[in-house]
Amino acid sequence: MKNRIYFWFGGAVIIVIVAIWLFKRPASLVSNPPSPVAAVTNSTAARPIVETNPAFVDTPKTNGSNEFAAVAKAYQEGKITAEEIMNGEMLKKNNQCQDFYGKIIDQYGEPVVGTSVTGNLFNETGFYKPEKRNVYKTQSNASGLFQFTGLYGSDLNVIVKKDGYIIGARGEG
């Protein structure tokens, strides 16, 4: 029983440390999201969705080191709720640059030309809402190269397919 108490107390301490670290990130990530521009090789792509939480963004901040204190004070004064704080932190993930460059080669190290590459870009929408997904497509060039650049979101998942090829269990071609 004593070990369980130590385990839960340790977990709570880790969560508090992570929350403090997240709140100390620069305010510029919240107030000035980068303009979402998609530059994907050989395709026309839709613009990714970047959302913000106005209640979280409007909290008074003097600099990155005082951001946690300002948010805590606004919470204590009832200006924002805990859910708004967590939503704001989730929505900050949408401002992460997801530039991805790759080269597709076969088992002999030769480039694979014309491989279909699909990039699934995910954007957080907050609690109790499903993530939004944007799909980008391109093909590898004569050197087996492809890229997804200028994309902003929380995660990017890349899938490659080519008839006659099988992706190995560890991702090798």
TIFI-439179 format. One line per field, with one value per residue: y, x, z of N, C-alpha, C in turn; residue in one letter. Coordinates in Angstrom, 2 decimals, decimal comma. Example, Ala and Ser with C-alpha at 12.3 -4.5 7.8 and 13.67 -1.06 7.14 Angstrom:
nY = (-5,69 -2,25);
nX = (13,19 12,85);
nZ = (7,80 7,08);
caY = (-4,50 -1,06);
caX = (12,30 13,67);
caZ = (7,80 7,14);
cY = (-3,30 0,03);
cX = (13,20 12,90);
cZ = (7,80 7,87);
type = (A S);
//
This chain:
nY = (-1,19 1,21 1,58 2,13 4,64 6,17 5,83 7,14 9,72 10,39 10,35 12,50 14,60 14,57 15,27 17,88 19,10 18,83 20,37 22,89 23,26 23,33 25,66 27,59 28,03 30,14 33,04 33,86 31,67 31,23 33,67 34,58 32,74 30,88 31,61 29,40 27,67 25,63 23,82 21,51 19,01 18,48 18,67 20,06 21,56 21,72 24,32 23,98 23,81 26,15 26,76 28,89 29,53 31,96 32,75 31,72 32,86 35,58 35,97 37,80 38,38 38,81 37,99 35,00 33,64 34,37 33,46 31,12 31,87 34,01 32,74 31,00 32,86 34,10 31,92 31,44 33,76 33,29 33,95 32,28 28,82 25,53 23,76 25,48 26,26 23,83 23,26 25,41 24,75 22,35 23,33 24,81 22,98 22,85 24,70 23,70 23,21 21,05 20,13 17,77 15,60 13,14 10,08 7,54 4,30 1,13 -2,35 -2,61 -0,18 1,58 4,38 4,73 5,55 7,66 6,89 6,79 9,12 9,86 12,33 12,74 15,27 16,30 18,21 19,60 20,05 20,53 19,54 16,78 16,87 15,66 15,17 17,25 16,44 16,85 15,95 15,37 14,90 13,50 12,61 10,57 11,79 11,51 10,88 9,59 11,24 13,16 15,65 17,36 20,49 23,58 23,05 23,15 21,78 19,39 16,75 14,68 12,16 9,88 8,00 5,57 4,16 1,80 0,04 -3,34 -3,29 -3,97 -2,81 -3,26 -4,96 -3,37 -0,94 -0,80 -0,82);
nX = (0,82 1,95 3,82 2,18 1,18 3,53 4,07 1,84 2,15 4,67 4,03 2,23 3,96 5,63 3,79 3,16 5,67 6,01 3,83 4,59 6,91 5,76 4,17 6,13 7,10 7,90 5,83 5,30 4,70 2,06 0,61 1,30 0,77 2,45 2,13 0,15 1,42 1,53 3,93 4,30 5,90 5,09 2,25 -1,00 -2,01 -4,24 -4,71 -3,41 -5,21 -5,09 -5,78 -6,69 -7,12 -8,99 -9,49 -7,32 -5,16 -5,44 -4,63 -2,78 0,62 4,01 6,58 8,24 9,18 7,45 5,03 3,71 3,05 1,33 -0,79 -1,60 -2,46 -4,58 -6,27 -6,79 -8,18 -10,48 -10,76 -10,09 -10,67 -9,63 -9,88 -9,71 -7,06 -5,72 -6,69 -5,54 -2,82 -2,83 -3,55 -1,33 0,39 -0,27 1,28 3,73 6,42 6,36 8,19 9,35 11,62 12,55 14,03 13,48 14,47 15,42 16,00 18,59 19,73 19,17 17,48 13,90 11,73 8,88 7,26 4,32 3,57 2,07 1,12 -0,16 -1,39 -1,91 -4,02 -4,58 -7,69 -8,72 -10,10 -12,36 -12,99 -12,59 -9,39 -8,24 -7,58 -5,41 -4,72 -1,91 -0,35 2,28 4,94 7,88 10,93 13,24 15,55 14,61 13,77 11,64 9,47 7,82 7,03 6,75 4,52 2,35 1,46 0,25 1,15 2,75 2,19 3,66 3,17 4,25 3,86 4,15 3,48 4,43 6,35 7,21 6,95 9,38 9,41 10,69 10,60 12,37 13,10);
nZ = (0,00 0,79 -1,24 -3,42 -2,76 -2,86 -5,57 -6,85 -5,80 -6,86 -9,60 -9,69 -9,07 -11,32 -13,33 -12,54 -12,89 -15,67 -16,53 -15,60 -17,14 -19,72 -19,56 -19,41 -21,91 -24,74 -25,14 -27,69 -29,24 -28,76 -29,20 -31,78 -34,24 -36,80 -40,28 -42,07 -44,67 -47,43 -49,07 -51,10 -52,88 -56,25 -55,96 -55,20 -52,32 -49,50 -47,05 -43,77 -40,64 -38,09 -34,87 -32,14 -28,62 -27,39 -24,69 -23,37 -24,68 -24,15 -21,54 -19,09 -19,79 -19,10 -19,74 -20,99 -18,69 -16,69 -17,47 -16,54 -13,92 -14,43 -15,75 -13,74 -11,83 -13,21 -13,37 -10,65 -10,06 -11,40 -14,06 -16,14 -16,94 -15,82 -17,92 -20,13 -19,91 -20,36 -22,94 -24,33 -24,14 -25,59 -28,12 -28,79 -29,85 -32,52 -33,80 -34,46 -36,63 -39,37 -41,30 -43,63 -45,07 -47,41 -48,71 -50,96 -51,22 -52,67 -51,73 -52,58 -52,39 -54,40 -55,88 -55,76 -58,16 -58,66 -56,53 -54,61 -52,17 -49,18 -46,95 -43,78 -41,99 -38,75 -36,61 -33,47 -31,78 -29,34 -26,12 -26,04 -28,70 -31,99 -33,61 -36,31 -39,67 -42,38 -45,69 -47,69 -50,82 -52,78 -55,09 -55,39 -56,82 -59,65 -58,28 -56,11 -54,13 -51,93 -50,47 -47,76 -46,97 -45,10 -43,60 -40,79 -37,74 -35,27 -35,53 -38,01 -40,30 -42,43 -45,34 -47,62 -50,88 -53,50 -56,41 -56,70 -54,74 -51,35 -48,09 -45,62 -42,40 -40,50 -41,71 -43,76 -47,31);
caY = (0,00 2,36 1,75 2,78 6,05 6,77 5,83 8,21 11,00 10,62 10,68 13,85 15,52 14,61 16,03 19,30 19,57 18,95 21,52 24,10 23,39 23,73 27,04 28,51 28,20 31,54 33,48 34,07 30,49 31,30 34,87 34,80 31,48 31,07 31,50 28,05 27,62 24,28 23,72 20,09 18,70 17,86 18,59 21,24 21,13 22,62 24,95 23,37 24,62 26,53 27,40 29,35 29,64 33,36 32,92 31,38 33,80 36,92 36,08 38,74 37,77 39,80 37,30 33,56 33,10 34,68 33,00 30,17 32,63 34,80 31,83 30,53 33,96 34,25 30,77 31,67 34,86 32,84 34,48 31,14 27,53 24,55 23,21 26,46 26,20 22,61 23,44 26,31 23,99 21,42 24,06 25,27 21,94 23,09 25,64 23,02 23,03 19,63 19,89 16,37 15,29 11,71 9,44 6,18 3,41 -0,29 -3,15 -2,51 1,19 2,35 5,19 4,25 6,70 7,67 6,30 7,62 9,47 10,55 12,92 13,06 16,30 16,35 19,44 19,46 20,93 20,71 18,40 16,25 17,11 14,86 15,90 17,53 15,86 17,31 14,96 15,92 13,81 13,82 11,43 10,69 12,21 10,57 10,50 8,96 12,24 13,84 16,56 18,10 21,66 24,67 22,55 23,35 20,98 18,69 15,52 14,35 10,73 9,72 6,65 5,41 2,98 1,64 -1,31 -4,20 -3,15 -4,23 -2,16 -4,25 -4,91 -2,26 0,25 -0,84 -1,11);
caX = (0,00 2,84 4,43 1,20 1,13 4,73 3,91 0,91 2,77 5,71 3,35 1,70 5,10 6,07 2,78 3,33 6,90 5,75 2,94 5,41 7,77 4,94 3,74 7,26 7,50 7,71 4,46 5,15 4,11 0,61 -0,01 1,61 1,00 3,02 1,15 0,22 1,63 1,93 4,75 4,49 6,38 4,20 0,84 -1,67 -2,46 -5,08 -4,01 -3,74 -6,00 -4,42 -6,77 -6,22 -8,15 -8,89 -9,43 -5,98 -4,22 -5,59 -4,15 -1,66 1,95 5,07 7,60 8,12 9,44 6,32 3,79 3,02 2,49 0,20 -1,90 -2,07 -3,19 -5,85 -7,09 -7,24 -9,15 -11,68 -10,81 -10,03 -10,88 -8,56 -10,06 -9,18 -5,60 -5,27 -6,97 -4,51 -1,57 -3,01 -3,59 0,03 1,03 -0,55 2,25 5,00 6,78 6,41 8,96 9,79 12,34 12,85 14,54 12,99 15,43 15,08 16,90 19,95 20,18 18,83 16,26 12,65 11,12 7,42 6,56 3,25 3,84 0,94 1,39 -1,35 -1,05 -2,94 -4,13 -5,38 -8,85 -9,10 -10,71 -13,65 -13,20 -11,63 -8,33 -8,50 -6,53 -5,27 -3,96 -1,05 0,20 3,35 5,64 9,33 11,47 14,19 16,56 13,90 13,55 10,35 9,45 6,65 7,59 5,83 3,33 2,32 0,44 0,73 1,83 2,75 2,35 4,01 2,95 4,75 3,34 4,51 3,15 5,59 7,26 6,65 7,72 9,85 8,85 11,32 10,55 13,32 12,44);
caZ = (0,00 0,86 -2,56 -4,30 -2,40 -3,43 -7,02 -7,24 -5,46 -7,86 -10,86 -9,57 -9,14 -12,72 -14,08 -12,20 -13,53 -17,12 -16,72 -15,42 -18,32 -20,86 -19,40 -19,50 -23,30 -25,15 -25,44 -29,14 -29,84 -28,58 -29,73 -33,19 -34,94 -38,13 -41,35 -42,60 -46,10 -47,80 -50,26 -51,25 -54,21 -57,23 -55,59 -54,69 -51,00 -48,72 -45,94 -42,49 -39,72 -36,85 -34,02 -30,84 -27,60 -26,99 -23,24 -22,94 -25,28 -23,58 -20,17 -19,05 -19,78 -19,22 -20,53 -20,90 -17,36 -15,81 -18,09 -15,66 -12,79 -14,93 -16,02 -12,43 -11,21 -13,93 -12,97 -9,27 -10,08 -12,10 -15,43 -17,05 -16,29 -16,04 -19,27 -21,09 -19,83 -21,04 -24,37 -24,86 -24,28 -26,70 -29,38 -29,10 -30,65 -33,93 -34,34 -34,68 -38,03 -39,70 -42,53 -43,70 -46,30 -47,44 -49,92 -51,03 -51,90 -52,59 -50,90 -53,10 -52,22 -55,60 -55,68 -56,33 -58,82 -58,82 -55,39 -54,06 -50,77 -48,56 -45,63 -42,99 -41,01 -37,71 -35,83 -32,25 -31,74 -27,95 -25,45 -26,44 -30,12 -32,76 -34,31 -37,73 -40,49 -43,76 -46,45 -48,73 -51,64 -53,70 -55,60 -55,36 -58,12 -60,28 -57,29 -54,99 -53,10 -51,79 -49,31 -47,30 -46,28 -44,84 -42,93 -39,34 -37,08 -34,09 -35,94 -39,44 -40,54 -43,84 -45,84 -48,99 -51,57 -54,91 -56,89 -56,88 -53,60 -50,02 -47,03 -44,65 -41,04 -39,78 -42,53 -44,88 -48,58);
cY = (1,26 2,65 2,44 4,27 6,78 6,87 6,98 9,59 11,35 11,00 12,09 14,88 15,66 15,43 17,52 19,85 19,76 20,15 22,82 24,33 23,87 25,19 28,03 28,68 29,62 31,85 33,66 32,86 30,53 32,47 35,11 33,48 31,74 30,93 30,13 28,07 26,22 24,33 22,26 19,81 18,02 17,78 19,96 20,83 22,18 23,19 24,26 24,35 24,89 27,30 27,88 29,44 31,05 33,55 32,65 32,41 35,15 37,04 36,98 38,01 38,88 39,23 35,81 33,02 33,37 34,16 32,06 30,90 33,43 33,91 31,33 31,62 34,15 33,11 30,99 32,78 34,50 33,37 33,38 29,86 26,61 23,96 24,17 26,45 24,99 22,69 24,33 25,60 23,00 22,15 24,63 24,26 22,18 24,02 25,02 22,84 21,53 19,39 18,47 16,15 13,80 11,26 7,99 5,36 1,97 -1,04 -3,11 -1,09 2,08 3,15 4,58 5,48 6,55 6,99 7,28 7,85 10,30 11,06 13,29 14,03 16,44 17,67 19,18 20,45 21,18 19,45 18,05 16,54 16,25 15,74 16,18 17,01 16,46 16,30 15,66 14,75 14,35 12,51 11,67 11,02 11,16 10,12 9,80 9,93 12,77 14,75 17,07 19,27 22,73 24,25 22,76 22,55 20,26 17,43 15,37 12,87 10,58 8,25 6,59 4,11 2,98 0,21 -2,09 -4,14 -3,43 -3,53 -3,23 -3,99 -3,73 -0,99 0,23 -1,26 -2,43);
cX = (0,87 3,48 3,47 1,12 2,34 4,63 3,01 1,48 3,85 5,12 2,81 2,82 5,57 5,09 2,93 4,58 6,69 4,85 3,71 6,29 6,97 4,52 4,88 7,75 7,19 6,28 4,24 4,56 2,59 0,03 0,24 1,84 1,56 1,95 1,27 0,31 2,12 2,71 5,12 4,87 5,29 2,74 0,31 -2,30 -3,35 -4,27 -4,39 -4,48 -5,20 -5,43 -6,10 -7,40 -8,06 -8,78 -8,03 -4,97 -4,27 -5,14 -2,93 -0,32 2,98 6,24 7,45 8,32 8,28 5,00 3,02 2,35 1,27 -1,02 -2,47 -2,90 -4,56 -6,80 -7,65 -8,29 -10,43 -11,82 -10,77 -10,22 -9,69 -8,66 -9,52 -7,66 -5,09 -5,55 -5,91 -3,19 -1,67 -2,92 -2,22 0,75 0,83 0,47 3,62 5,23 6,95 7,12 9,51 10,42 12,66 13,42 14,10 13,96 14,95 16,12 18,35 20,51 19,90 17,55 15,06 11,89 9,60 6,66 5,52 3,52 2,66 1,36 0,08 -0,93 -2,21 -2,86 -5,03 -6,54 -9,32 -9,72 -12,05 -13,99 -12,19 -10,57 -8,78 -7,31 -6,58 -4,36 -3,21 -0,45 1,29 3,93 7,14 9,84 12,48 15,28 15,93 13,55 12,11 10,44 8,06 7,22 6,53 4,54 3,45 1,18 1,03 1,51 1,75 3,04 2,60 3,88 3,45 4,20 3,83 4,18 4,43 6,59 6,51 7,56 8,11 9,28 9,45 11,36 11,51 12,60 12,84);
cZ = (0,00 -0,50 -3,53 -4,02 -2,99 -4,95 -7,47 -6,93 -6,48 -9,21 -10,84 -9,67 -10,58 -13,55 -13,80 -12,87 -15,02 -17,38 -16,58 -16,65 -19,53 -20,77 -19,53 -20,94 -23,73 -25,54 -26,94 -29,82 -29,74 -29,34 -31,21 -33,90 -36,33 -39,19 -41,99 -44,13 -46,44 -49,10 -50,42 -52,69 -55,04 -56,79 -55,18 -53,38 -50,35 -47,58 -44,64 -41,58 -38,47 -36,03 -32,75 -29,90 -27,05 -25,48 -22,73 -23,45 -24,61 -22,13 -20,15 -18,93 -19,90 -19,99 -20,31 -19,49 -16,40 -16,35 -17,17 -14,50 -13,24 -15,19 -14,70 -11,74 -11,88 -13,56 -11,57 -9,20 -10,83 -13,51 -16,48 -16,25 -16,57 -17,44 -20,33 -21,08 -20,59 -22,54 -25,01 -25,08 -25,44 -28,03 -29,76 -29,97 -32,14 -34,59 -34,57 -36,18 -38,30 -41,02 -42,51 -45,07 -46,28 -48,76 -49,87 -51,85 -51,77 -51,76 -51,37 -52,98 -53,42 -55,35 -56,38 -56,84 -58,85 -57,69 -54,88 -52,57 -50,27 -47,19 -44,96 -41,90 -40,04 -36,97 -34,64 -32,32 -30,32 -27,38 -26,06 -27,91 -30,88 -33,41 -35,73 -38,51 -41,88 -44,46 -47,58 -49,50 -52,55 -54,23 -55,51 -56,76 -58,63 -59,32 -56,08 -53,88 -53,11 -50,57 -49,03 -46,50 -46,11 -44,15 -41,42 -38,77 -35,89 -34,46 -37,46 -39,58 -42,04 -44,23 -47,29 -49,58 -53,01 -55,30 -57,13 -55,74 -52,31 -49,01 -46,01 -43,26 -40,24 -40,63 -43,70 -46,15 -49,16);
type = (M K N R I Y F W F G G A V I I V I V A I W L F K R P A S L V S N P P S P V A A V T N S T A A R P I V E T N P A F V D T P K T N G S N E F A A V A K A Y Q E G K I T A E E I M N G E M L K K N N Q C Q D F Y G K I I D Q Y G E P V V G T S V T G N L F N E T G F Y K P E K R N V Y K T Q S N A S G L F Q F T G L Y G S D L N V I V K K D G Y I I G A R G E G);
//
